[in-house]
Amino acid sequence: MPNPIVPEDLRSWAEIDLGALRHNICRVRERLGPGVGILSVVKANAYGHGALRAAGVLAEGTAIFGVANLREAMELAPVAGGRDIMLLSPCLPGERREAVLGGHVVTVSSAAEAAAYAAFGRVRVNFKIDTGMGRVGCDAGTAESEAADLARLDGVEVHSVSTHLPSADEDDRFTARQLRDFVVLREALRGVFPRAKFHAVNSAGVLTNGDGGLEIARPGLILYGVSPLPAFQSVFRPVMSWKARVALVRDMPAGAGISYGRTFISTKPMRTVVVPVGYADGFPRQASGNGAGVLVRGVRCSLLGRVTMDQIIVDATGVEGVVEGDEVTLFGKDGDAEIPVSELAAQSGTIAWDILTGIGRRVERFYRD
Ligand SMILES: *Cc1c(COP(=O)(O)O)cnc(C)c1O
């Protein structure tokens, strides 16, 4: 696919490949049983990709969208293609009225919480059960009695019953036991909520357990083409590449200190380039001094010294003909060379979710299809 011309005055941009997004949701579809619905997670601005554009592409394969909060749901509603929207985390008391009037599916941990919504009108709820995440949800041990209370409430429709997997990418045994217990619980709750759909699997869950024997899957990260498990990375196509342009080329002598704290001192003459992204744009400061690099003209160049707020400095000594305005790849592909976002995350002591959602407002989103 030809790269459309990126304006020369873009200092830093996230290039979003909408075709890759389509590819990824199809790959998710293939891993699920027929009739299993996809809850496409588009919270946090679709993991930094732009929720409005992402939802437009994902709507066709999506049964329901998942967002973190009411504001995200309100922004998404006009482009959701008529799909329902689920708020995955609890609303504040002051948000409940708006959530009910918006017709969104809200997540509740108790019958009392559902009743507080129902005070504002008919509401559809996702009844969350805590089977090991320790975040939101009703304790699994009291889920049956809570469900009985929930079923007695007027104006409350139980759209779904769900749980969350805390270790689907690191503990197969725990996850398998969790899913098994949840399927058992479903049999007990089926009679109480005959129309409810059950769901548990996130991206790692989809990769390791398919649909987990449930009716809805809730992928996030893999839709954006990043696999939480390296073994599955080749199935997916990364949707985002983070790019910038060389702002300044300099020839530095031996013995020059580079960036705050002078943690890097050149041992020989070198050509450095300044790239106009820093930790204020979401480029992780923790990447400093940990072997991180960027691509300039398809050549991997090491980051020198500390990441500053607005700029990083890179060793471009080995890059033939580098000039100001040249494209720089912070993660993603440049020709045959690639820096996966997971690599930058690992070098920064964090995870791909954190890097993607942390990319700031100064970084323009540039779409191609
Ligand atoms: C964010 C989220 C997901 C998606 O997680 P991924 O690991 O990105 O697939 C699924 N379920 C819930 C409740 C979430 O909050």
The ligand as an SDF file (V2000), in Angstrom:
LIG
                    3D

 15 15  0  0  0  0  0  0  0  0999 V2000
   -9.7710   -3.1640   28.9090 C   0  0  0  0  0  0  0  0  0  0  0  0
  -10.6350   -4.3310   29.1420 C   0  0  0  0  0  0  0  0  0  0  0  0
  -10.6270   -5.4150   28.2580 C   0  0  0  0  0  0  0  0  0  0  0  0
   -9.6850   -5.5210   27.0780 C   0  0  0  0  0  0  0  0  0  0  0  0
   -8.4150   -5.9340   27.5330 O   0  0  0  0  0  0  0  0  0  0  0  0
   -7.2430   -6.3340   26.5040 P   0  0  0  0  0  0  0  0  0  0  0  0
   -6.2430   -6.9760   27.3510 O   0  0  0  0  0  0  0  0  0  0  0  0
   -6.7540   -5.0440   25.9140 O   0  0  0  0  0  0  0  0  0  0  0  0
   -7.8450   -7.2080   25.4990 O   0  0  0  0  0  0  0  0  0  0  0  0
  -11.5400   -6.4260   28.4740 C   0  0  0  0  0  0  0  0  0  0  0  0
  -12.3910   -6.3990   29.5270 N   0  0  0  0  0  0  0  0  0  0  0  0
  -12.4020   -5.3760   30.4110 C   0  0  0  0  0  0  0  0  0  0  0  0
  -13.3520   -5.3950   31.5530 C   0  0  0  0  0  0  0  0  0  0  0  0
  -11.5240   -4.3200   30.2520 C   0  0  0  0  0  0  0  0  0  0  0  0
  -11.5280   -3.3240   31.1380 O   0  0  0  0  0  0  0  0  0  0  0  0
  1  2  1  0
  2  3  1  0
  2 14  2  0
  3  4  1  0
  3 10  2  0
  4  5  1  0
  5  6  1  0
  6  7  2  0
  6  8  1  0
  6  9  1  0
 10 11  1  0
 11 12  2  0
 12 13  1  0
 12 14  1  0
 14 15  1  0
M  END
$$$$
